[in-house]
Amino acid sequence: MTEALIAFNSAATGAPDRGTFSIKVTDEAGELVGGLTARTWGGLCGIELLWVREDSRKDGWGSRILRAAEAEARRRGCDRLSTSTFTFQALGFYQRHGFVETGRTPGVPGGHADVHLFKSLTDSPHLRES
C-alpha cells in the first residue's frame, strides 16, 4: 500500500521519493545518547523523530544531531525542513534553531497541542548552540 501511495504522489507531483535517513549517537559504552529519523521528498526534509537521552540534553547533542540532519537534507537536494513537537516537548529548541510555527493541532491529552514547524534552508541565519 505504501509503495502505491508513493507512486501516486510521484506521478502527481513529478517529485520522486528520495527515502529516509537516520542519525544515531552512542556513548563510549555503546548506549544510545540520541538520534533522529527523517524522510526527504520533493525538496522537503520531514523530521519524524529527534530524541536525546535526558542526562545528555545539556551537552549540545540535539543541536549537533539537527545540524547533521540539515547537512544530509541539503546533500539530498532539500531546501526546507518540517517537523512537529508537542507543546510539552521541544518547541523552544526548534525555535532557537530557526523553525517557525505554521499551525497547531489541539486535543493532545493534558491540554497540550501538536505544533507544526517549518524552516527554510536557503535563507536561515547561522545556527547557534543551545
All heavy atoms as an XYZ file, in Angstrom:
993
protein
N       0.817     -1.183      0.000
C       0.000      0.000      0.000
C       0.872      1.263      0.000
O       0.576      2.209     -0.706
C      -0.925     -0.020      1.207
C      -1.879      1.137      1.243
S      -3.225      0.988      2.424
C      -2.372      0.890      3.962
N       1.938      1.273      0.813
C       2.821      2.435      0.863
C       3.434      2.718     -0.501
O       3.478      3.872     -0.940
C       3.934      2.219      1.901
O       3.330      2.012      3.177
C       4.869      3.406      1.972
N       3.896      1.681     -1.166
C       4.511      1.851     -2.483
C       3.530      2.450     -3.489
O       3.898      3.278     -4.317
C       5.058      0.520     -3.006
C       6.226     -0.021     -2.211
C       5.788     -0.741     -0.932
O       4.606     -1.107     -0.797
O       6.648     -0.924     -0.056
N       2.257      2.028     -3.417
C       1.243      2.555     -4.325
C       1.017      4.047     -4.079
O       0.880      4.827     -5.026
C      -0.061      1.783     -4.168
N       0.994      4.451     -2.816
C       0.809      5.865     -2.497
C       2.017      6.683     -2.939
O       1.866      7.773     -3.497
C       0.553      6.058     -0.997
C       0.320      7.500     -0.554
C      -0.857      8.128     -1.299
C       0.090      7.545      0.943
N       3.222      6.162     -2.727
C       4.430      6.856     -3.177
C       4.411      7.022     -4.690
O       4.717      8.101     -5.213
C       5.693      6.109     -2.702
C       5.851      6.259     -1.187
C       6.944      6.618     -3.420
C       6.922      5.375     -0.578
N       4.027      5.985     -5.410
C       3.954      6.059     -6.872
C       2.926      7.100     -7.295
O       3.173      7.891     -8.224
C       3.620      4.691     -7.452
N       1.776      7.129     -6.641
C       0.743      8.116     -6.964
C       1.265      9.527     -6.722
O       1.124     10.407     -7.577
C      -0.514      7.870     -6.124
C      -1.559      8.933     -6.310
C      -2.444      8.886     -7.373
C      -1.636     10.000     -5.425
C      -3.398      9.885     -7.544
C      -2.575     11.005     -5.595
C      -3.464     10.936     -6.665
N       1.859      9.750     -5.544
C       2.377     11.078     -5.212
C       3.465     11.517     -6.189
O       3.503     12.678     -6.608
C       2.923     11.090     -3.787
C       1.837     10.969     -2.751
O       0.654     11.115     -3.028
N       2.234     10.671     -1.525
N       4.350     10.609     -6.557
C       5.418     10.932     -7.504
C       4.851     11.296     -8.864
O       5.297     12.260     -9.494
C       6.385      9.757     -7.624
O       7.063      9.559     -6.404
N       3.858     10.548     -9.318
C       3.231     10.843    -10.613
C       2.491     12.175    -10.581
O       2.546     12.950    -11.539
C       2.276      9.713    -10.997
N       1.820     12.468     -9.480
C       1.042     13.705     -9.376
C       1.911     14.940     -9.267
O       1.536     16.015     -9.736
C       0.097     13.626     -8.175
N       3.097     14.813     -8.664
C       3.932     15.980     -8.411
C       5.183     16.059     -9.278
O       5.814     17.108     -9.348
C       4.405     15.995     -6.941
O       5.214     14.834     -6.713
C       3.226     16.021     -5.981
N       5.554     14.935     -9.866
C       6.795     14.891    -10.628
C       8.020     14.807     -9.746
O       9.150     14.901    -10.226
N       7.826     14.647     -8.442
C       8.938     14.559     -7.494
C       9.077     13.115     -7.023
O       8.201     12.609     -6.345
C       8.678     15.474     -6.298
N      10.163     12.467     -7.388
C      10.342     11.079     -6.959
C      10.639     10.983     -5.464
O      11.164     11.921     -4.865
C      11.555     10.610     -7.771
C      12.310     11.857     -8.053
C      11.278     12.946     -8.188
N      10.281      9.869     -4.867
C      10.559      9.628     -3.466
C      12.064      9.499     -3.277
O      12.734      8.806     -4.036
C       9.858      8.343     -3.003
C      10.056      8.089     -1.525
O       9.867      9.032     -0.747
O      10.405      6.954     -1.171
N      12.618     10.171     -2.267
C      14.060     10.100     -2.012
C      14.392      9.200     -0.832
O      15.537      8.943     -0.564
C      14.614     11.496     -1.743
C      14.535     12.443     -2.925
C      15.434     12.037     -4.080
N      16.824     12.003     -3.725
C      17.701     12.953     -3.979
N      17.341     14.035     -4.594
N      18.964     12.808     -3.626
N      13.405      8.806     -0.054
C      13.661      7.866      1.012
C      13.833      8.466      2.382
O      13.482      9.603      2.639
N      14.395      7.653      3.270
C      14.545      8.025      4.668
C      16.020      8.010      5.059
O      16.854      7.458      4.347
C      13.788      7.034      5.579
O      14.323      5.730      5.386
C      12.302      7.022      5.259
N      16.311      8.630      6.181
C      17.648      8.516      6.765
C      17.529      8.631      8.274
O      16.510      9.090      8.805
C      18.636      9.534      6.191
C      18.383     10.972      6.556
C      18.951     11.533      7.692
C      17.615     11.788      5.731
C      18.752     12.866      8.009
C      17.410     13.124      6.045
C      17.978     13.662      7.185
N      18.568      8.195      8.951
C      18.593      8.308     10.402
C      20.006      8.668     10.851
O      20.986      8.435     10.148
C      18.135      7.015     11.067
O      19.008      5.960     10.742
N      20.067      9.246     12.029
C      21.319      9.622     12.672
C      21.270      9.034     14.071
O      20.257      9.160     14.761
C      21.476     11.158     12.731
C      21.527     11.728     11.314
C      22.704     11.562     13.548
C      21.338     13.226     11.245
N      22.348      8.394     14.488
C      22.385      7.741     15.792
C      23.680      8.122     16.499
O      24.757      8.067     15.902
C      22.312      6.227     15.601
C      22.366      5.428     16.863
C      22.273      3.939     16.529
C      22.484      3.071     17.729
N      22.457      1.646     17.382
N      23.575      8.508     17.768
C      24.729      8.850     18.585
C      24.763      7.892     19.773
O      23.752      7.731     20.466
C      24.650     10.308     19.096
C      25.819     10.623     20.013
C      24.586     11.294     17.945
N      25.905      7.270     19.986
C      26.077      6.390     21.145
C      27.246      6.878     21.994
O      28.140      7.561     21.497
C      26.337      4.925     20.713
O      27.482      4.888     19.862
C      25.138      4.335     19.986
N      27.236      6.500     23.266
C      28.332      6.872     24.150
C      29.435      5.816     24.102
O      29.352      4.860     23.323
C      27.830      7.118     25.582
C      27.218      5.885     26.223
O      27.442      4.756     25.745
O      26.506      6.058     27.241
N      30.454      5.991     24.923
C      31.604      5.084     24.925
C      31.208      3.648     25.239
O      31.870      2.705     24.805
C      32.660      5.549     25.949
C      33.170      6.957     25.741
C      32.206      8.014     26.318
O      31.477      7.744     27.296
O      32.157      9.113     25.757
N      30.136      3.463     25.998
C      29.673      2.119     26.368
C      28.740      1.522     25.321
O      28.235      0.419     25.495
C      28.977      2.172     27.726
N      28.491      2.257     24.241
C      27.604      1.777     23.194
C      26.134      2.037     23.467
O      25.269      1.595     22.715
N      25.834      2.786     24.534
C      24.450      3.112     24.882
C      23.966      4.298     24.040
O      24.733      5.227     23.764
C      24.331      3.447     26.368
C      24.694      2.299     27.287
C      23.754      1.123     27.155
O      22.533      1.336     27.032
O      24.249     -0.030     27.158
N      22.712      4.263     23.672
C      22.131      5.316     22.850
C      22.090      6.639     23.606
O      21.574      6.722     24.713
C      20.717      4.915     22.415
C      20.013      5.854     21.452
C      20.755      5.912     20.105
C      18.576      5.392     21.234
N      22.647      7.685     22.984
C      22.591      9.046     23.514
C      21.437      9.805     22.869
O      20.713     10.540     23.525
C      23.921      9.798     23.265
C      23.798     11.272     23.623
C      25.050      9.150     24.037
N      21.252      9.604     21.587
C      20.184     10.297     20.881
C      20.187      9.930     19.417
O      21.064      9.207     18.935
N      19.185     10.456     18.709
C      19.112     10.188     17.289
C      17.965     10.905     16.622
O      17.195     11.624     17.266
N      17.879     10.683     15.336
C      16.883     11.360     14.505
C      16.505     10.442     13.351
O      17.352      9.696     12.839
C      17.500     12.653     13.973
C      16.724     13.482     12.965
C      16.970     14.959     13.211
C      17.088     13.134     11.544
N      15.244     10.491     12.953
C      14.800      9.852     11.720
C      14.081     10.905     10.885
O      13.414     11.792     11.425
C      13.853      8.656     11.963
O      12.687      9.114     12.651
C      14.533      7.571     12.776
N      14.249     10.816      9.568
C      13.649     11.805      8.677
C      13.362     11.180      7.323
O      13.914     10.141      6.972
C      14.582     13.010      8.512
N      12.506     11.851      6.569
C      12.163     11.456      5.214
C      12.365     12.657      4.310
O      12.023     13.783      4.676
C      10.705     11.010      5.151
C      10.201     10.777      3.730
C       8.828     10.161      3.698
N       8.812      8.820      4.235
C       9.252      7.719      3.600
N       9.777      7.826      2.407
N       9.163      6.540      4.160
N      12.935     12.430      3.135
C      13.110     13.510      2.161
C      12.276     13.215      0.925
O      12.173     12.064      0.485
C      14.592     13.668      1.761
O      15.079     12.434      1.234
C      15.436     14.057      2.965
N      11.663     14.252      0.408
C      10.835     14.110     -0.791
C      10.550     15.490     -1.370
O      10.123     16.397     -0.654
C       9.519     13.402     -0.461
C       8.583     13.290     -1.617
C       8.790     12.594     -2.776
C       7.308     13.892     -1.746
N       7.710     12.722     -3.604
C       6.783     13.510     -2.989
C       6.540     14.711     -0.929
C       5.535     13.928     -3.438
C       5.300     15.128     -1.366
C       4.811     14.724     -2.622
N      10.806     15.649     -2.631
C      10.452     16.878     -3.329
C      11.075     18.139     -2.753
O      10.456     19.199     -2.765
N      12.296     18.045     -2.245
C      12.967     19.218     -1.698
C      12.641     19.494     -0.241
O      13.141     20.451      0.331
N      11.800     18.667      0.360
C      11.419     18.834      1.762
C      11.983     17.691      2.588
O      11.879     16.526      2.203
C       9.894     18.838      1.900
C       9.354     18.903      3.335
C       9.638     20.266      3.954
C       7.862     18.621      3.340
N      12.582     18.021      3.713
C      13.029     17.025      4.683
C      12.076     17.087      5.863
O      11.986     18.118      6.539
C      14.461     17.318      5.136
S      15.034     16.204      6.440
N      11.363     16.015      6.094
C      10.439     15.935      7.215
C      11.073     15.166      8.362
O      11.313     13.961      8.241
N      11.369     15.863      9.436
C      11.929     15.201     10.616
C      10.785     14.515     11.339
O       9.827     15.155     11.773
C      12.641     16.210     11.536
C      13.821     16.837     10.798
C      13.082     15.540     12.840
C      14.454     18.002     11.530
N      10.886     13.205     11.453
C       9.833     12.434     12.093
C      10.072     12.269     13.586
O       9.125     12.202     14.363
C       9.707     11.067     11.412
C       9.291     11.203      9.954
C       9.328      9.908      9.178
O       9.836      8.885      9.691
O       8.844      9.925      8.037
N      11.339     12.206     13.988
C      11.665     11.986     15.391
C      13.056     12.513     15.667
O      13.966     12.298     14.871
C      11.624     10.484     15.683
C      11.947     10.041     17.092
C      11.055      8.882     17.459
C      13.407      9.634     17.225
N      13.211     13.249     16.751
C      14.517     13.646     17.262
C      14.446     13.458     18.771
O      13.549     13.996     19.425
C      14.843     15.097     16.916
C      16.280     15.554     17.184
C      16.611     16.786     16.361
C      16.625     15.779     18.612
N      15.374     12.672     19.315
C      15.360     12.372     20.745
C      16.780     12.371     21.274
O      17.693     11.898     20.603
C      14.723     11.001     20.988
C      14.768     10.558     22.414
C      13.895     10.919     23.409
C      15.718      9.694     23.024
N      14.251     10.327     24.590
C      15.386      9.559     24.381
C      16.840      9.013     22.545
C      16.109      8.776     25.265
C      17.566      8.235     23.430
C      17.196      8.116     24.772
N      16.954     12.920     22.478
C      18.227     12.878     23.183
C      17.950     12.406     24.610
O      17.018     12.903     25.262
C      18.928     14.255     23.196
C      20.199     14.219     24.039
C      19.246     14.711     21.778
N      18.766     11.465     25.066
C      18.636     10.932     26.425
C      18.672     12.069     27.437
O      19.456     13.018     27.292
C      19.786      9.943     26.650
C      19.696      9.116     27.896
C      20.787      8.077     27.906
N      22.110      8.701     28.089
C      23.248      8.100     27.769
N      23.258      6.887     27.244
N      24.389      8.712     27.980
N      17.827     11.985     28.451
C      17.667     13.085     29.399
C      18.974     13.549     30.030
O      19.225     14.754     30.139
C      16.667     12.698     30.488
C      16.279     13.861     31.366
C      15.126     13.556     32.289
O      14.519     12.477     32.183
O      14.838     14.422     33.123
N      19.859     12.634     30.394
C      21.102     13.046     31.047
C      22.124     13.644     30.075
O      23.187     14.095     30.488
C      21.730     11.886     31.830
C      22.219     10.747     30.947
O      21.844     10.691     29.750
O      22.963      9.890     31.448
N      21.790     13.693     28.786
C      22.698     14.260     27.776
C      22.119     15.498     27.099
O      22.721     16.030     26.172
C      23.011     13.204     26.716
O      23.668     12.106     27.297
N      20.980     15.969     27.564
C      20.289     17.069     26.878
C      20.965     18.420     27.013
O      20.720     19.314     26.224
C      18.832     17.152     27.346
C      18.049     15.960     26.859
C      16.587     16.050     27.110
N      15.976     14.805     26.631
C      14.889     14.295     27.116
N      14.231     14.919     28.071
N      14.417     13.163     26.639
N      21.823     18.597     27.973
C      22.519     19.885     28.138
C      23.896     19.865     27.498
O      24.650     20.805     27.639
C      22.631     20.241     29.625
C      21.304     20.388     30.331
C      20.523     21.542     29.805
C      19.221     21.702     30.566
N      18.264     22.524     29.887
N      24.218     18.798     26.781
C      25.555     18.640     26.191
C      25.626     19.068     24.722
O      26.650     18.869     24.080
C      26.019     17.190     26.323
C      26.147     16.735     27.769
O      26.372     17.606     28.649
O      26.018     15.528     28.023
N      24.549     19.615     24.171
C      24.561     20.078     22.787
C      24.290     19.009     21.748
O      24.399     19.273     20.548
N      23.927     17.797     22.180
C      23.694     16.723     21.216
C      22.507     17.001     20.296
O      22.556     16.687     19.118
C      23.522     15.386     21.930
C      24.816     14.826     22.385
C      25.238     14.653     23.678
C      25.895     14.394     21.555
N      26.510     14.148     23.697
C      26.941     13.972     22.402
C      26.084     14.332     20.175
C      28.142     13.489     21.930
C      27.290     13.845     19.703
C      28.299     13.436     20.561
N      21.449     17.584     20.822
C      20.296     17.893     19.977
C      20.675     18.819     18.836
O      20.308     18.595     17.680
N      21.450     19.844     19.150
C      21.891     20.797     18.118
C      22.783     20.124     17.088
O      22.636     20.352     15.888
C      22.651     21.963     18.768
O      21.790     22.694     19.618
N      23.703     19.293     17.553
C      24.608     18.604     16.624
C      23.852     17.630     15.736
O      24.125     17.546     14.529
C      25.713     17.891     17.395
C      26.761     18.863     17.902
C      27.812     18.149     18.670
N      27.412     18.254     20.071
C      28.158     17.952     21.098
N      29.367     17.472     20.921
N      27.731     18.100     22.326
N      22.909     16.906     16.305
C      22.111     15.968     15.514
C      21.288     16.727     14.480
O      21.212     16.335     13.315
C      21.225     15.107     16.433
C      22.087     14.150     17.261
C      20.173     14.354     15.629
C      21.342     13.468     18.402
N      20.678     17.836     14.895
C      19.876     18.633     13.969
C      20.739     19.204     12.846
O      20.344     19.174     11.671
C      19.150     19.749     14.717
C      18.167     20.573     13.900
C      17.103     19.700     13.249
C      17.520     21.633     14.788
N      21.930     19.701     13.155
C      22.824     20.219     12.108
C      23.233     19.118     11.138
O      23.318     19.335      9.926
C      24.049     20.893     12.726
C      23.788     22.306     13.199
C      25.073     23.066     13.445
N      25.951     22.404     14.382
C      25.889     22.531     15.707
N      24.982     23.315     16.248
N      26.745     21.891     16.475
N      23.480     17.915     11.662
C      23.826     16.789     10.791
C      22.658     16.448      9.871
O      22.858     16.142      8.693
C      24.227     15.575     11.625
N      21.446     16.521     10.387
C      20.258     16.252      9.556
C      20.103     17.315      8.479
O      19.768     17.011      7.334
C      19.009     16.186     10.429
N      20.351     18.567      8.824
C      20.274     19.641      7.833
C      21.314     19.428      6.739
O      21.015     19.635      5.554
C      20.454     21.000      8.499
C      19.274     21.396      9.362
C      19.434     22.757     10.014
O      20.444     23.456      9.757
O      18.541     23.127     10.785
N      22.504     19.013      7.115
C      23.546     18.753      6.115
C      23.128     17.604      5.189
O      23.321     17.689      3.972
C      24.872     18.430      6.801
N      22.571     16.548      5.748
C      22.118     15.425      4.921
C      20.955     15.847      4.031
O      20.888     15.455      2.864
C      21.719     14.231      5.795
C      21.184     13.045      5.030
C      22.173     12.427      4.042
O      23.388     12.696      4.114
O      21.710     11.649      3.169
N      20.058     16.659      4.555
C      18.941     17.155      3.752
C      19.461     17.964      2.556
O      19.007     17.778      1.422
C      18.003     17.998      4.611
N      20.409     18.843      2.796
C      20.998     19.625      1.702
C      21.683     18.707      0.691
O      21.560     18.917     -0.509
C      22.007     20.635      2.256
C      21.386     21.831      2.911
C      22.461     22.853      3.310
N      21.871     24.034      3.871
C      21.774     24.282      5.176
N      22.251     23.422      6.050
N      21.223     25.397      5.609
N      22.410     17.709      1.190
C      23.078     16.764      0.303
C      22.070     16.061     -0.609
O      22.353     15.780     -1.767
C      23.846     15.727      1.125
C      24.757     14.835      0.286
C      25.352     13.701      1.085
N      24.399     12.670      1.418
C      23.878     11.789      0.555
N      24.208     11.832     -0.710
N      23.017     10.875      0.957
N      20.865     15.853     -0.103
C      19.803     15.207     -0.880
C      18.995     16.195     -1.717
O      18.000     15.829     -2.314
C      18.860     14.451      0.060
C      19.498     13.246      0.707
C      18.585     12.664      1.768
N      19.141     11.436      2.297
C      18.496     10.275      2.320
N      17.275     10.179      1.853
N      19.071      9.201      2.813
N      19.405     17.456     -1.727
C      18.739     18.455     -2.558
C      17.577     19.170     -1.895
O      16.805     19.852     -2.570
N      17.445     19.050     -0.602
C      16.342     19.711      0.105
C      16.697     21.165      0.419
O      17.847     21.480      0.707
C      16.029     18.984      1.409
S      15.405     17.308      1.164
N      15.681     22.014      0.379
C      15.880     23.415      0.726
C      14.959     23.860      1.861
O      14.878     25.028      2.177
C      15.703     24.316     -0.494
C      14.302     24.236     -1.101
O      13.456     23.474     -0.589
O      14.068     24.939     -2.095
N      14.256     22.900      2.485
C      13.382     23.228      3.598
C      13.181     21.998      4.487
O      13.362     20.874      4.045
C      12.059     23.790      3.120
C      11.330     22.912      2.165
C      10.373     23.733      1.257
N       9.602     22.847      0.413
C      10.066     22.225     -0.669
N      11.327     22.397     -1.034
N       9.304     21.430     -1.368
N      12.800     22.267      5.744
C      12.561     21.231      6.739
C      11.188     21.427      7.350
O      10.704     22.560      7.452
C      13.579     21.336      7.885
C      15.047     21.157      7.591
C      15.869     21.687      8.752
C      15.347     19.690      7.383
N      10.595     20.336      7.791
C       9.370     20.429      8.580
C       9.429     19.389      9.683
O      10.122     18.374      9.573
C       8.132     20.209      7.704
O       8.070     18.854      7.262
N       8.719     19.667     10.752
C       8.606     18.722     11.863
C       7.427     19.147     12.713
O       6.767     20.153     12.431
C       9.908     18.662     12.700
O       9.858     17.516     13.554
C      10.137     19.913     13.522
N       7.160     18.379     13.744
C       6.185     18.791     14.739
C       6.670     18.337     16.104
O       7.475     17.412     16.220
C       4.790     18.221     14.431
O       4.766     16.828     14.625
N       6.198     19.036     17.119
C       6.534     18.701     18.503
C       5.345     19.054     19.366
O       4.598     19.988     19.059
C       7.807     19.455     18.953
O       8.212     18.961     20.229
C       7.594     20.944     19.026
N       5.148     18.308     20.419
C       4.076     18.647     21.349
C       4.503     19.840     22.184
O       5.697     20.086     22.392
C       3.739     17.453     22.245
C       3.186     16.272     21.491
C       3.788     15.042     21.586
C       2.063     16.401     20.689
C       3.294     13.946     20.906
C       1.554     15.324     20.000
C       2.163     14.088     20.101
N       3.527     20.586     22.690
C       3.835     21.789     23.460
C       4.637     21.486     24.715
O       5.325     22.365     25.227
C       2.548     22.545     23.836
O       1.610     21.622     24.421
C       1.917     23.216     22.617
N       4.620     20.266     25.217
C       5.395     19.914     26.405
C       6.761     19.333     26.050
O       7.511     18.921     26.935
C       4.627     18.916     27.290
C       4.268     17.624     26.604
C       5.149     16.558     26.570
C       3.032     17.481     25.991
C       4.810     15.369     25.942
C       2.683     16.295     25.363
C       3.584     15.236     25.338
N       7.133     19.336     24.776
C       8.398     18.744     24.357
C       9.433     19.808     24.007
O       9.990     20.422     24.899
C       8.178     17.788     23.178
C       7.496     16.505     23.555
C       7.284     15.603     22.359
O       7.085     16.072     21.239
N       7.302     14.304     22.599
N       9.721     20.031     22.739
C      10.911     20.773     22.320
C      10.615     22.003     21.465
O      11.416     22.368     20.613
C      11.841     19.829     21.552
N       9.509     22.673     21.709
C       9.162     23.833     20.889
C      10.253     24.901     20.922
O      10.689     25.387     19.878
C       7.819     24.416     21.338
C       7.313     25.621     20.565
C       7.186     25.321     19.073
C       5.977     26.089     21.139
N      10.737     25.252     22.096
C      11.784     26.267     22.204
C      13.069     25.864     21.503
O      13.730     26.689     20.881
N      13.435     24.606     21.594
C      14.628     24.089     20.911
C      14.536     24.351     19.412
O      15.461     24.904     18.807
C      14.763     22.588     21.188
C      15.784     21.896     20.325
C      17.131     21.961     20.640
C      15.389     21.172     19.205
C      18.076     21.314     19.838
C      16.321     20.526     18.407
C      17.668     20.599     18.717
N      13.426     23.961     18.797
C      13.281     24.154     17.356
C      13.233     25.635     16.992
O      13.827     26.058     15.992
C      12.042     23.442     16.834
C      12.205     21.948     16.759
C      11.509     21.095     17.600
C      13.085     21.372     15.841
C      11.660     19.715     17.528
C      13.251     20.004     15.764
C      12.535     19.181     16.610
O      12.700     17.831     16.540
N      12.566     26.456     17.793
C      12.517     27.891     17.508
C      13.908     28.506     17.579
O      14.258     29.349     16.755
C      11.553     28.587     18.472
C      10.116     28.233     18.189
C       9.155     28.731     19.252
O       9.503     28.858     20.431
N       7.930     29.022     18.829
N      14.734     28.081     18.543
C      16.107     28.585     18.633
C      16.938     28.192     17.419
O      17.949     28.832     17.121
C      16.781     28.061     19.908
C      16.335     28.743     21.176
C      17.186     28.375     22.377
N      17.265     26.951     22.648
C      16.384     26.233     23.340
N      15.305     26.825     23.834
N      16.573     24.937     23.549
N      16.518     27.165     16.707
C      17.236     26.702     15.526
C      16.577     27.170     14.226
O      16.809     26.601     13.167
C      17.370     25.184     15.561
C      18.387     24.735     16.564
N      18.112     24.619     17.898
C      19.696     24.442     16.415
C      19.190     24.245     18.539
N      20.178     24.133     17.665
N      15.761     28.220     14.311
C      15.248     28.862     13.119
C      13.923     28.340     12.588
O      13.461     28.784     11.537
N      13.297     27.410     13.275
C      11.995     26.913     12.839
C      10.909     27.902     13.243
O      10.993     28.541     14.301
C      11.681     25.555     13.488
C      12.423     24.397     12.890
C      13.746     24.161     13.218
C      11.792     23.531     12.000
C      14.438     23.080     12.686
C      12.472     22.458     11.458
C      13.800     22.236     11.806
N       9.886     28.026     12.412
C       8.737     28.872     12.721
C       7.481     28.011     12.763
O       7.347     27.041     12.015
C       8.566     30.029     11.707
C       9.741     30.996     11.782
C       8.399     29.508     10.304
N       6.577     28.395     13.630
C       5.321     27.660     13.776
C       4.416     27.938     12.580
O       4.245     29.087     12.179
C       4.640     28.092     15.071
C       3.362     27.340     15.348
C       2.740     27.691     16.689
O       3.481     28.039     17.639
O       1.506     27.596     16.781
N       3.840     26.884     12.025
C       2.910     27.039     10.906
C       1.490     26.611     11.262
O       0.584     26.822     10.468
C       3.377     26.225      9.682
O       3.460     24.844     10.046
C       4.716     26.720      9.181
N       1.310     26.031     12.440
C      -0.027     25.639     12.863
C       0.027     24.752     14.088
O       1.100     24.320     14.518
N      -1.169     24.498     14.631
C      -1.292     23.634     15.814
C      -2.505     22.733     15.656
O      -3.537     23.153     15.144
C      -1.474     24.457     17.091
C      -0.249     25.181     17.525
C      -0.471     25.929     18.821
N       0.778     26.603     19.176
C       1.260     26.651     20.391
N       0.600     26.105     21.395
N       2.418     27.264     20.625
N      -2.340     21.537     16.162
C      -3.457     20.606     16.253
C      -3.760     20.432     17.739
O      -2.937     19.879     18.474
C      -3.115     19.251     15.617
O      -2.754     19.465     14.254
C      -4.286     18.292     15.696
N      -4.916     20.932     18.186
C      -5.254     20.797     19.605
C      -5.729     19.374     19.922
O      -5.898     18.553     19.028
C      -6.395     21.799     19.775
C      -7.032     21.863     18.426
C      -5.915     21.658     17.431
N      -5.945     19.127     21.202
C      -6.535     17.869     21.606
C      -5.565     16.838     22.129
O      -5.938     15.691     22.364
N      -4.297     17.226     22.327
C      -3.336     16.312     22.926
C      -3.676     16.224     24.415
O      -3.972     17.251     25.041
C      -1.889     16.810     22.688
C      -0.884     15.935     23.402
C      -1.598     16.874     21.197
N      -3.661     15.039     24.998
C      -4.024     14.910     26.420
C      -3.274     15.898     27.313
O      -2.120     16.240     27.045
C      -3.624     13.465     26.755
C      -3.771     12.739     25.458
C      -3.337     13.732     24.410
N      -3.938     16.349     28.347
C      -3.341     17.291     29.290
C      -3.476     18.738     28.851
O      -2.834     19.613     29.415
N      -4.276     19.001     27.826
C      -4.459     20.366     27.346
C      -3.349     20.846     26.429
O      -3.198     22.033     26.193
N      -2.571     19.923     25.895
C      -1.458     20.280     25.018
C      -1.882     20.258     23.553
O      -2.994     19.872     23.215
C      -0.288     19.320     25.255
C       0.263     19.407     26.632
N       1.085     20.432     27.045
C       0.085     18.607     27.719
C       1.389     20.263     28.316
N       0.810     19.157     28.748
N      -0.956     20.661     22.683
C      -1.192     20.675     21.237
C       0.035     20.123     20.525
O       1.136     20.095     21.067
C      -1.460     22.104     20.759
N      -0.188     19.698     19.290
C       0.890     19.283     18.397
C       1.223     20.502     17.544
O       0.371     21.011     16.815
C       0.415     18.113     17.526
C       1.516     17.497     16.692
O       2.678     17.931     16.795
O       1.204     16.578     15.919
N       2.450     21.005     17.662
C       2.861     22.235     16.979
C       3.625     21.865     15.708
O       4.599     21.123     15.749
C       3.745     23.110     17.898
C       4.118     24.418     17.192
C       3.040     23.389     19.213
N       3.182     22.388     14.574
C       3.790     22.125     13.275
C       4.787     23.239     12.971
O       4.482     24.425     13.117
C       2.701     22.039     12.202
C       1.593     21.124     12.616
N       1.685     19.754     12.538
C       0.390     21.394     13.176
C       0.576     19.211     12.999
N      -0.231     20.182     13.400
N       5.990     22.838     12.528
C       7.100     23.781     12.362
C       7.738     23.655     10.987
O       7.733     22.581     10.391
C       8.155     23.517     13.443
C       7.656     23.670     14.876
C       8.544     22.914     15.843
C       7.576     25.135     15.246
N       8.331     24.754     10.518
C       8.932     24.830      9.192
C      10.212     25.652      9.278
O      10.306     26.613     10.047
C       7.955     25.510      8.227
C       8.509     25.714      6.846
C       8.434     24.698      5.904
C       9.099     26.916      6.494
C       8.948     24.882      4.626
C       9.609     27.100      5.219
C       9.528     26.073      4.287
N      11.192     25.270      8.447
C      12.435     26.045      8.350
C      12.937     26.012      6.916
O      13.037     24.955      6.301
C      13.505     25.454      9.265
C      14.832     26.198      9.177
C      15.856     25.599     10.103
C      17.164     26.371     10.009
N      18.159     25.839     10.940
N      13.281     27.176      6.399
C      13.931     27.271      5.099
C      15.425     27.059      5.290
O      16.014     27.598      6.222
C      13.671     28.639      4.479
O      14.462     28.798      3.316
N      16.026     26.281      4.414
C      17.472     26.082      4.462
C      18.211     27.049      3.552
O      19.436     27.039      3.501
C      17.823     24.646      4.066
C      17.369     23.570      5.041
C      17.686     22.182      4.491
C      17.996     23.768      6.398
N      17.489     27.896      2.846
C      18.140     28.811      1.914
C      18.339     30.203      2.473
O      19.211     30.920      2.023
C      17.336     28.924      0.600
O      16.013     29.387      0.900
C      17.279     27.585     -0.096
N      17.543     30.589      3.469
C      17.675     31.951      3.970
C      17.741     32.011      5.488
O      17.448     33.016      6.085
C      16.523     32.833      3.474
C      15.157     32.325      3.913
O      15.087     31.352      4.684
O      14.164     32.907      3.469
N      18.142     30.909      6.133
C      18.195     30.904      7.594
C      19.555     31.413      8.064
O      20.574     31.159      7.456
C      17.954     29.497      8.124
O      18.899     28.595      7.607
N      19.545     32.157      9.192
C      20.817     32.635      9.755
C      21.613     31.454     10.303
O      21.082     30.379     10.513
C      20.378     33.583     10.869
C      19.011     33.121     11.248
C      18.404     32.557      9.979
N      22.895     31.686     10.533
C      23.755     30.648     11.099
C      23.197     30.184     12.435
O      22.814     30.995     13.271
C      25.170     31.185     11.271
C      26.136     30.153     11.737
N      26.484     29.067     10.959
C      26.792     30.023     12.903
C      27.333     28.322     11.638
N      27.538     28.881     12.809
N      23.144     28.890     12.636
C      22.576     28.330     13.860
C      23.504     28.531     15.032
O      24.711     28.514     14.900
C      22.318     26.821     13.680
C      21.337     26.463     12.601
C      21.201     24.951     12.533
C      19.994     27.090     12.865
N      22.919     28.669     16.199
C      23.712     28.778     17.417
C      23.467     27.543     18.267
O      22.431     26.915     18.184
C      23.347     30.044     18.176
C      21.879     30.105     18.557
C      21.570     31.444     19.203
N      20.133     31.637     19.146
C      19.404     31.956     20.187
N      19.942     32.120     21.355
N      18.103     32.128     20.058
N      24.439     27.216     19.094
C      24.299     26.084     20.016
C      23.234     26.415     21.038
O      23.079     27.563     21.439
C      25.623     25.817     20.749
C      26.657     25.179     19.899
C      26.428     23.701     19.632
O      25.841     23.029     20.472
O      26.845     23.247     18.572
N      22.501     25.395     21.474
C      21.536     25.630     22.552
C      21.934     24.844     23.769
O      22.737     23.962     23.749
C      20.152     25.225     22.103
O      20.106     23.849     21.798
